[in-house]
Amino acid sequence: MALKLVVSGVGKEFRIPVIDTVSFSVDAGEFVCLLGPNGCGKTTLLRIIGGIEPATRGTVMLDGKPVVADQRHDRQVGMVFQEDRLLPWMTLRENVALVLKPLGLPVSERRVSADRYLGVVGLRGFEDYYPGRVSGGMRQRGAIARALAIEPDVLLMDEPFAALDAQNRRIMQNEVRRIWRETGRTILFVTHSIEEAVTIGTHLIMLSARPARIREAIKNDGRVERGKLIDDLDAMIMEEVERQQGGDRA
């Protein structure tokens, strides 16, 4: 596989260090899940990779080119947030087509592309529905369609199913795996759920407690029994939480 993304020595500080020298690489077509204790910097790292947030130090390279915060990477990186962020006064089709407007495509082409990706995420027949008329899971499907419509090299997903009930969460986990298989996109997916990561990810990166470092990088190829892998990851997170709490008390 071709190397798609390289994160080298990335660190981030606000008033305190949040991320401390994180380095890893992702091959094209991999589905990587980022795990770690709450507040360890997973979302901040994803925002740095997406060019939304500047790093204090280190570099992010996408297809050999640096990702620079606040510069346009519209056709390279798609982002799906925990909230669907669909505009309520626009239909699902209009929400998806909106991200294509800056590309200068004719209205007819934007409509065709929007309908295509709504179909990819299982929303064929709902193109003219407004976000308020569909379920939370369907709104997140719309958000995924919007991110896919620009045909990004990398899709970044920040706990997109966290607000869904258990049934819809399982449905969406299956859907995002299907979409990944069908589109061949490279995906980085932040989650606080170990079971979710083990279910959907081909590779798992466990971050330590703040300031985040890579605690473990695992290829999820089935060689380790699922239950044992979940237990091992859970034990790692508990160790990091206890370490963080001990440091805070000190």
ZADO-1210 file (C-alpha; in nm, 4 decimals, padded with zeros to 6 digits):
<atoms>
<atom x="00.0000" y="00.0000" z="00.0000" code="MET" pos="1"/>
<atom x="00.1101" y="00.3585" z="-00.0655" code="ALA" pos="2"/>
<atom x="00.1905" y="00.5814" z="00.2298" code="LEU" pos="3"/>
<atom x="-00.0927" y="00.8335" z="00.2681" code="LYS" pos="4"/>
<atom x="-00.0389" y="01.0243" z="00.5926" code="LEU" pos="5"/>
<atom x="00.2674" y="01.0852" z="00.8108" code="VAL" pos="6"/>
<atom x="00.2436" y="01.2495" z="01.1541" code="VAL" pos="7"/>
<atom x="00.5922" y="01.3377" z="01.2817" code="SER" pos="8"/>
<atom x="00.6711" y="01.4664" z="01.6306" code="GLY" pos="9"/>
<atom x="00.3437" y="01.6544" z="01.6660" code="VAL" pos="10"/>
<atom x="00.2988" y="01.8404" z="01.9923" code="GLY" pos="11"/>
<atom x="00.0374" y="02.0870" z="02.1119" code="LYS" pos="12"/>
<atom x="00.0296" y="02.3222" z="02.4071" code="GLU" pos="13"/>
<atom x="-00.2411" y="02.5546" z="02.5274" code="PHE" pos="14"/>
<atom x="-00.1724" y="02.6688" z="02.8827" code="ARG" pos="15"/>
<atom x="-00.0494" y="02.3172" z="02.9512" code="ILE" pos="16"/>
<atom x="00.0912" y="02.0462" z="02.7227" code="PRO" pos="17"/>
<atom x="-00.1924" y="01.8519" z="02.5578" code="VAL" pos="18"/>
<atom x="-00.0047" y="01.6419" z="02.3011" code="ILE" pos="19"/>
<atom x="00.3583" y="01.5408" z="02.3435" code="ASP" pos="20"/>
<atom x="00.5542" y="01.4205" z="02.0407" code="THR" pos="21"/>
<atom x="00.3092" y="01.1938" z="01.8596" code="VAL" pos="22"/>
<atom x="00.4352" y="01.0162" z="01.5474" code="SER" pos="23"/>
<atom x="00.2675" y="00.7563" z="01.3259" code="PHE" pos="24"/>
<atom x="00.1955" y="00.6824" z="00.9611" code="SER" pos="25"/>
<atom x="-00.1125" y="00.5617" z="00.7763" code="VAL" pos="26"/>
<atom x="-00.1198" y="00.3717" z="00.4477" code="ASP" pos="27"/>
<atom x="-00.3810" y="00.4456" z="00.1837" code="ALA" pos="28"/>
<atom x="-00.7045" y="00.2601" z="00.2477" code="GLY" pos="29"/>
<atom x="-00.6480" y="00.1910" z="00.6170" code="GLU" pos="30"/>
<atom x="-00.9198" y="00.2455" z="00.8780" code="PHE" pos="31"/>
<atom x="-00.7416" y="00.3777" z="01.1868" code="VAL" pos="32"/>
<atom x="-00.9175" y="00.4284" z="01.5207" code="CYS" pos="33"/>
<atom x="-00.7713" y="00.6684" z="01.7774" code="LEU" pos="34"/>
<atom x="-00.8430" y="00.5670" z="02.1364" code="LEU" pos="35"/>
<atom x="-00.7502" y="00.7024" z="02.4763" code="GLY" pos="36"/>
<atom x="-00.8796" y="00.8370" z="02.8075" code="PRO" pos="37"/>
<atom x="-01.1270" y="01.1242" z="02.8052" code="ASN" pos="38"/>
<atom x="-00.9531" y="01.4575" z="02.7575" code="GLY" pos="39"/>
<atom x="-00.6267" y="01.3068" z="02.6338" code="CYS" pos="40"/>
<atom x="-00.6167" y="01.5129" z="02.3136" code="GLY" pos="41"/>
<atom x="-00.7728" y="01.2806" z="02.0538" code="LYS" pos="42"/>
<atom x="-00.9933" y="01.5505" z="01.9031" code="THR" pos="43"/>
<atom x="-00.7131" y="01.8074" z="01.9108" code="THR" pos="44"/>
<atom x="-00.4867" y="01.5658" z="01.7234" code="LEU" pos="45"/>
<atom x="-00.7559" y="01.5030" z="01.4628" code="LEU" pos="46"/>
<atom x="-00.8042" y="01.8776" z="01.4151" code="ARG" pos="47"/>
<atom x="-00.4297" y="01.9219" z="01.3645" code="ILE" pos="48"/>
<atom x="-00.4268" y="01.6435" z="01.1047" code="ILE" pos="49"/>
<atom x="-00.7203" y="01.8109" z="00.9292" code="GLY" pos="50"/>
<atom x="-00.5513" y="02.1510" z="00.9188" code="GLY" pos="51"/>
<atom x="-00.8131" y="02.3059" z="01.1470" code="ILE" pos="52"/>
<atom x="-00.5813" y="02.3515" z="01.4452" code="GLU" pos="53"/>
<atom x="-00.2099" y="02.4449" z="01.4281" code="PRO" pos="54"/>
<atom x="00.0440" y="02.2232" z="01.6005" code="ALA" pos="55"/>
<atom x="00.2891" y="02.3792" z="01.8437" code="THR" pos="56"/>
<atom x="00.5600" y="02.1624" z="01.6888" code="ARG" pos="57"/>
<atom x="00.5972" y="01.8765" z="01.4451" code="GLY" pos="58"/>
<atom x="00.4575" y="01.8154" z="01.0984" code="THR" pos="59"/>
<atom x="00.1704" y="01.6421" z="00.9230" code="VAL" pos="60"/>
<atom x="00.2295" y="01.5276" z="00.5650" code="MET" pos="61"/>
<atom x="-00.0497" y="01.4183" z="00.3326" code="LEU" pos="62"/>
<atom x="00.0677" y="01.2550" z="00.0109" code="ASP" pos="63"/>
<atom x="00.4098" y="01.4054" z="00.0756" code="GLY" pos="64"/>
<atom x="00.2792" y="01.7611" z="00.1143" code="LYS" pos="65"/>
<atom x="00.2597" y="01.9499" z="00.4458" code="PRO" pos="66"/>
<atom x="-00.0794" y="02.0122" z="00.6028" code="VAL" pos="67"/>
<atom x="-00.0809" y="02.3732" z="00.7196" code="VAL" pos="68"/>
<atom x="-00.3499" y="02.5083" z="00.9518" code="ALA" pos="69"/>
<atom x="-00.5924" y="02.7599" z="00.8014" code="ASP" pos="70"/>
<atom x="-00.4903" y="02.6765" z="00.4452" code="GLN" pos="71"/>
<atom x="-00.7451" y="02.5136" z="00.2171" code="ARG" pos="72"/>
<atom x="-00.7308" y="02.1350" z="00.2030" code="HIS" pos="73"/>
<atom x="-01.0906" y="02.0998" z="00.0861" code="ASP" pos="74"/>
<atom x="-01.0314" y="01.8287" z="-00.1714" code="ARG" pos="75"/>
<atom x="-00.7882" y="01.6331" z="00.0456" code="GLN" pos="76"/>
<atom x="-00.9592" y="01.6054" z="00.3839" code="VAL" pos="77"/>
<atom x="-01.3242" y="01.5477" z="00.4725" code="GLY" pos="78"/>
<atom x="-01.4414" y="01.5937" z="00.8313" code="MET" pos="79"/>
<atom x="-01.7369" y="01.4420" z="01.0181" code="VAL" pos="80"/>
<atom x="-01.8032" y="01.5808" z="01.3654" code="PHE" pos="81"/>
<atom x="-01.9937" y="01.4471" z="01.6647" code="GLN" pos="82"/>
<atom x="-02.2750" y="01.6880" z="01.5745" code="GLU" pos="83"/>
<atom x="-02.4073" y="01.6512" z="01.2209" code="ASP" pos="84"/>
<atom x="-02.3916" y="02.0301" z="01.1596" code="ARG" pos="85"/>
<atom x="-02.6491" y="02.0122" z="00.8810" code="LEU" pos="86"/>
<atom x="-02.8251" y="02.3389" z="00.8020" code="LEU" pos="87"/>
<atom x="-03.1879" y="02.2915" z="00.9120" code="PRO" pos="88"/>
<atom x="-03.3351" y="02.5164" z="00.6418" code="TRP" pos="89"/>
<atom x="-03.1795" y="02.3098" z="00.3627" code="MET" pos="90"/>
<atom x="-03.2788" y="01.9644" z="00.2405" code="THR" pos="91"/>
<atom x="-03.0330" y="01.6785" z="00.2695" code="LEU" pos="92"/>
<atom x="-02.9526" y="01.7195" z="-00.0996" code="ARG" pos="93"/>
<atom x="-02.8934" y="02.0924" z="-00.0587" code="GLU" pos="94"/>
<atom x="-02.6695" y="02.0363" z="00.2447" code="ASN" pos="95"/>
<atom x="-02.4493" y="01.7950" z="00.0527" code="VAL" pos="96"/>
<atom x="-02.4450" y="02.0051" z="-00.2646" code="ALA" pos="97"/>
<atom x="-02.3444" y="02.3154" z="-00.0684" code="LEU" pos="98"/>
<atom x="-01.9872" y="02.1928" z="-00.0110" code="VAL" pos="99"/>
<atom x="-01.9454" y="02.1540" z="-00.3880" code="LEU" pos="100"/>
<atom x="-02.0360" y="02.5155" z="-00.4650" code="LYS" pos="101"/>
<atom x="-01.6831" y="02.6539" z="-00.4026" code="PRO" pos="102"/>
<atom x="-01.5526" y="02.4088" z="-00.6627" code="LEU" pos="103"/>
<atom x="-01.7406" y="02.5970" z="-00.9330" code="GLY" pos="104"/>
<atom x="-01.9451" y="02.2996" z="-01.0484" code="LEU" pos="105"/>
<atom x="-02.2736" y="02.3697" z="-01.2287" code="PRO" pos="106"/>
<atom x="-02.5893" y="02.3294" z="-01.0210" code="VAL" pos="107"/>
<atom x="-02.6880" y="02.0191" z="-01.2172" code="SER" pos="108"/>
<atom x="-02.3552" y="01.8471" z="-01.1439" code="GLU" pos="109"/>
<atom x="-02.3744" y="01.9383" z="-00.7760" code="ARG" pos="110"/>
<atom x="-02.7205" y="01.7860" z="-00.7590" code="ARG" pos="111"/>
<atom x="-02.6104" y="01.4641" z="-00.9299" code="VAL" pos="112"/>
<atom x="-02.3098" y="01.4308" z="-00.6989" code="SER" pos="113"/>
<atom x="-02.5196" y="01.5001" z="-00.3883" code="ALA" pos="114"/>
<atom x="-02.7733" y="01.2366" z="-00.4894" code="ASP" pos="115"/>
<atom x="-02.4959" y="00.9889" z="-00.5613" code="ARG" pos="116"/>
<atom x="-02.3401" y="01.0179" z="-00.2161" code="TYR" pos="117"/>
<atom x="-02.6734" y="01.0239" z="-00.0389" code="LEU" pos="118"/>
<atom x="-02.7303" y="00.6924" z="-00.2128" code="GLY" pos="119"/>
<atom x="-02.3899" y="00.5653" z="-00.0988" code="VAL" pos="120"/>
<atom x="-02.4834" y="00.6266" z="00.2667" code="VAL" pos="121"/>
<atom x="-02.8270" y="00.4692" z="00.2304" code="GLY" pos="122"/>
<atom x="-03.0403" y="00.7830" z="00.1985" code="LEU" pos="123"/>
<atom x="-03.1809" y="00.7316" z="-00.1502" code="ARG" pos="124"/>
<atom x="-03.5401" y="00.8540" z="-00.1417" code="GLY" pos="125"/>
<atom x="-03.4701" y="01.1063" z="00.1354" code="PHE" pos="126"/>
<atom x="-03.2944" y="01.3689" z="-00.0771" code="GLU" pos="127"/>
<atom x="-03.5729" y="01.6259" z="-00.0351" code="ASP" pos="128"/>
<atom x="-03.6188" y="01.5737" z="00.3392" code="TYR" pos="129"/>
<atom x="-03.5101" y="01.8422" z="00.5852" code="TYR" pos="130"/>
<atom x="-03.2784" y="01.7405" z="00.8727" code="PRO" pos="131"/>
<atom x="-03.5536" y="01.7970" z="01.1277" code="GLY" pos="132"/>
<atom x="-03.7703" y="01.5303" z="00.9620" code="ARG" pos="133"/>
<atom x="-03.5207" y="01.2443" z="00.9863" code="VAL" pos="134"/>
<atom x="-03.3599" y="01.0539" z="01.2744" code="SER" pos="135"/>
<atom x="-03.0247" y="01.1295" z="01.4335" code="GLY" pos="136"/>
<atom x="-02.8685" y="00.8336" z="01.2571" code="GLY" pos="137"/>
<atom x="-02.9979" y="00.9544" z="00.9220" code="MET" pos="138"/>
<atom x="-02.8642" y="01.3037" z="00.9882" code="ARG" pos="139"/>
<atom x="-02.5205" y="01.1559" z="01.0539" code="GLN" pos="140"/>
<atom x="-02.5486" y="00.9637" z="00.7280" code="ARG" pos="141"/>
<atom x="-02.6149" y="01.2992" z="00.5632" code="GLY" pos="142"/>
<atom x="-02.3062" y="01.4440" z="00.7301" code="ALA" pos="143"/>
<atom x="-02.0972" y="01.1534" z="00.6010" code="ILE" pos="144"/>
<atom x="-02.2389" y="01.2030" z="00.2501" code="ALA" pos="145"/>
<atom x="-02.1438" y="01.5705" z="00.2687" code="ARG" pos="146"/>
<atom x="-01.7866" y="01.4814" z="00.3679" code="ALA" pos="147"/>
<atom x="-01.7584" y="01.2185" z="00.0928" code="LEU" pos="148"/>
<atom x="-01.8991" y="01.4463" z="-00.1778" code="ALA" pos="149"/>
<atom x="-01.5711" y="01.6353" z="-00.2142" code="ILE" pos="150"/>
<atom x="-01.4049" y="01.2967" z="-00.2749" code="GLU" pos="151"/>
<atom x="-01.1370" y="01.3495" z="-00.0087" code="PRO" pos="152"/>
<atom x="-00.8150" y="01.1536" z="00.0160" code="ASP" pos="153"/>
<atom x="-00.8668" y="01.1149" z="00.3916" code="VAL" pos="154"/>
<atom x="-01.1892" y="01.1106" z="00.5936" code="LEU" pos="155"/>
<atom x="-01.1582" y="01.2276" z="00.9557" code="LEU" pos="156"/>
<atom x="-01.4389" y="01.1282" z="01.1928" code="MET" pos="157"/>
<atom x="-01.4599" y="01.2706" z="01.5457" code="ASP" pos="158"/>
<atom x="-01.6848" y="01.0467" z="01.7600" code="GLU" pos="159"/>
<atom x="-01.9626" y="01.0725" z="01.4995" code="PRO" pos="160"/>
<atom x="-02.1882" y="00.8151" z="01.6669" code="PHE" pos="161"/>
<atom x="-02.1442" y="00.9221" z="02.0299" code="ALA" pos="162"/>
<atom x="-02.4890" y="01.0830" z="02.0539" code="ALA" pos="163"/>
<atom x="-02.6759" y="00.7884" z="01.8996" code="LEU" pos="164"/>
<atom x="-02.8616" y="00.5181" z="02.0894" code="ASP" pos="165"/>
<atom x="-02.7084" y="00.1694" z="02.1021" code="ALA" pos="166"/>
<atom x="-02.9145" y="00.0291" z="01.8138" code="GLN" pos="167"/>
<atom x="-02.8437" y="00.3170" z="01.5748" code="ASN" pos="168"/>
<atom x="-02.4808" y="00.3165" z="01.6795" code="ARG" pos="169"/>
<atom x="-02.4426" y="-00.0478" z="01.5744" code="ARG" pos="170"/>
<atom x="-02.6214" y="00.0235" z="01.2472" code="ILE" pos="171"/>
<atom x="-02.3907" y="00.3163" z="01.1724" code="MET" pos="172"/>
<atom x="-02.0810" y="00.1159" z="01.2611" code="GLN" pos="173"/>
<atom x="-02.1827" y="-00.1405" z="01.0000" code="ASN" pos="174"/>
<atom x="-02.2617" y="00.1365" z="00.7522" code="GLU" pos="175"/>
<atom x="-01.9289" y="00.3150" z="00.7887" code="VAL" pos="176"/>
<atom x="-01.7452" y="-00.0150" z="00.7412" code="ARG" pos="177"/>
<atom x="-01.9493" y="-00.0781" z="00.4259" code="ARG" pos="178"/>
<atom x="-01.8786" y="00.2727" z="00.2966" code="ILE" pos="179"/>
<atom x="-01.5077" y="00.2279" z="00.3689" code="TRP" pos="180"/>
<atom x="-01.4979" y="-00.1009" z="00.1774" code="ARG" pos="181"/>
<atom x="-01.6908" y="00.0405" z="-00.1184" code="GLU" pos="182"/>
<atom x="-01.5062" y="00.3729" z="-00.1498" code="THR" pos="183"/>
<atom x="-01.1554" y="00.2674" z="-00.0460" code="GLY" pos="184"/>
<atom x="-01.1130" y="00.5884" z="00.1518" code="ARG" pos="185"/>
<atom x="-00.8472" y="00.6271" z="00.4196" code="THR" pos="186"/>
<atom x="-01.0278" y="00.6894" z="00.7498" code="ILE" pos="187"/>
<atom x="-00.9127" y="00.8202" z="01.0884" code="LEU" pos="188"/>
<atom x="-01.1859" y="00.7698" z="01.3454" code="PHE" pos="189"/>
<atom x="-01.1804" y="00.9046" z="01.7020" code="VAL" pos="190"/>
<atom x="-01.3845" y="00.7114" z="01.9567" code="THR" pos="191"/>
<atom x="-01.3970" y="00.6647" z="02.3331" code="HIS" pos="192"/>
<atom x="-01.5542" y="00.3200" z="02.2849" code="SER" pos="193"/>
<atom x="-01.3089" y="00.0303" z="02.2825" code="ILE" pos="194"/>
<atom x="-01.5710" y="-00.2078" z="02.1421" code="GLU" pos="195"/>
<atom x="-01.6463" y="00.0341" z="01.8587" code="GLU" pos="196"/>
<atom x="-01.2777" y="00.0654" z="01.7689" code="ALA" pos="197"/>
<atom x="-01.2262" y="-00.3118" z="01.7694" code="VAL" pos="198"/>
<atom x="-01.5415" y="-00.3581" z="01.5595" code="THR" pos="199"/>
<atom x="-01.4583" y="-00.1143" z="01.2807" code="ILE" pos="200"/>
<atom x="-01.0859" y="-00.0379" z="01.2784" code="GLY" pos="201"/>
<atom x="-00.8116" y="-00.2152" z="01.0832" code="THR" pos="202"/>
<atom x="-00.5532" y="-00.0409" z="01.3005" code="HIS" pos="203"/>
<atom x="-00.5862" y="00.0926" z="01.6557" code="LEU" pos="204"/>
<atom x="-00.3755" y="00.3684" z="01.8107" code="ILE" pos="205"/>
<atom x="-00.4005" y="00.4011" z="02.1884" code="MET" pos="206"/>
<atom x="-00.3024" y="00.7412" z="02.3264" code="LEU" pos="207"/>
<atom x="-00.1807" y="00.7926" z="02.6802" code="SER" pos="208"/>
<atom x="-00.3336" y="01.0303" z="02.9304" code="ALA" pos="209"/>
<atom x="-00.2515" y="01.3990" z="02.8841" code="ARG" pos="210"/>
<atom x="-00.0095" y="01.5010" z="02.7480" code="PRO" pos="211"/>
<atom x="-00.0862" y="01.2430" z="02.4811" code="ALA" pos="212"/>
<atom x="00.1780" y="01.0045" z="02.3581" code="ARG" pos="213"/>
<atom x="00.1281" y="00.6824" z="02.1670" code="ILE" pos="214"/>
<atom x="00.0830" y="00.4105" z="02.4264" code="ARG" pos="215"/>
<atom x="00.0217" y="00.1274" z="02.1787" code="GLU" pos="216"/>
<atom x="-00.0287" y="00.0780" z="01.8043" code="ALA" pos="217"/>
<atom x="-00.2114" y="-00.2420" z="01.7101" code="ILE" pos="218"/>
<atom x="-00.2931" y="-00.4045" z="01.3778" code="LYS" pos="219"/>
<atom x="-00.6471" y="-00.5370" z="01.4232" code="ASN" pos="220"/>
<atom x="-00.6141" y="-00.8395" z="01.1974" code="ASP" pos="221"/>
<atom x="-00.7961" y="-01.0958" z="01.4106" code="GLY" pos="222"/>
<atom x="-00.4827" y="-01.2632" z="01.5444" code="ARG" pos="223"/>
<atom x="-00.5796" y="-01.1571" z="01.8973" code="VAL" pos="224"/>
<atom x="-00.9196" y="-01.2866" z="02.0116" code="GLU" pos="225"/>
<atom x="-01.1727" y="-01.0028" z="02.0201" code="ARG" pos="226"/>
<atom x="-01.2621" y="-01.0371" z="02.3878" code="GLY" pos="227"/>
<atom x="-00.8980" y="-01.0439" z="02.4954" code="LYS" pos="228"/>
<atom x="-00.8154" y="-00.7410" z="02.2805" code="LEU" pos="229"/>
<atom x="-01.1012" y="-00.5439" z="02.4360" code="ILE" pos="230"/>
<atom x="-00.9893" y="-00.6446" z="02.7867" code="ASP" pos="231"/>
<atom x="-00.6268" y="-00.5508" z="02.7130" code="ASP" pos="232"/>
<atom x="-00.7236" y="-00.2096" z="02.5756" code="LEU" pos="233"/>
<atom x="-00.9571" y="-00.1463" z="02.8679" code="ASP" pos="234"/>
<atom x="-00.6739" y="-00.2263" z="03.1100" code="ALA" pos="235"/>
<atom x="-00.4463" y="00.0184" z="02.9263" code="MET" pos="236"/>
<atom x="-00.7012" y="00.2976" z="02.9521" code="ILE" pos="237"/>
<atom x="-00.7559" y="00.2318" z="03.3232" code="MET" pos="238"/>
<atom x="-00.3787" y="00.2449" z="03.3814" code="GLU" pos="239"/>
<atom x="-00.3633" y="00.5788" z="03.2014" code="GLU" pos="240"/>
<atom x="-00.6602" y="00.7179" z="03.3960" code="VAL" pos="241"/>
<atom x="-00.5012" y="00.6138" z="03.7259" code="GLU" pos="242"/>
<atom x="-00.1689" y="00.7643" z="03.6208" code="ARG" pos="243"/>
<atom x="-00.3410" y="01.0893" z="03.5283" code="GLN" pos="244"/>
<atom x="-00.5315" y="01.1019" z="03.8558" code="GLN" pos="245"/>
<atom x="-00.2125" y="01.0347" z="04.0493" code="GLY" pos="246"/>
<atom x="-00.0365" y="01.3133" z="03.8644" code="GLY" pos="247"/>
<atom x="-00.3234" y="01.5549" z="03.9252" code="ASP" pos="248"/>
<atom x="-00.3186" y="01.4790" z="04.3003" code="ARG" pos="249"/>
<atom x="00.0557" y="01.5358" z="04.3109" code="ALA" pos="250"/>
</atoms>
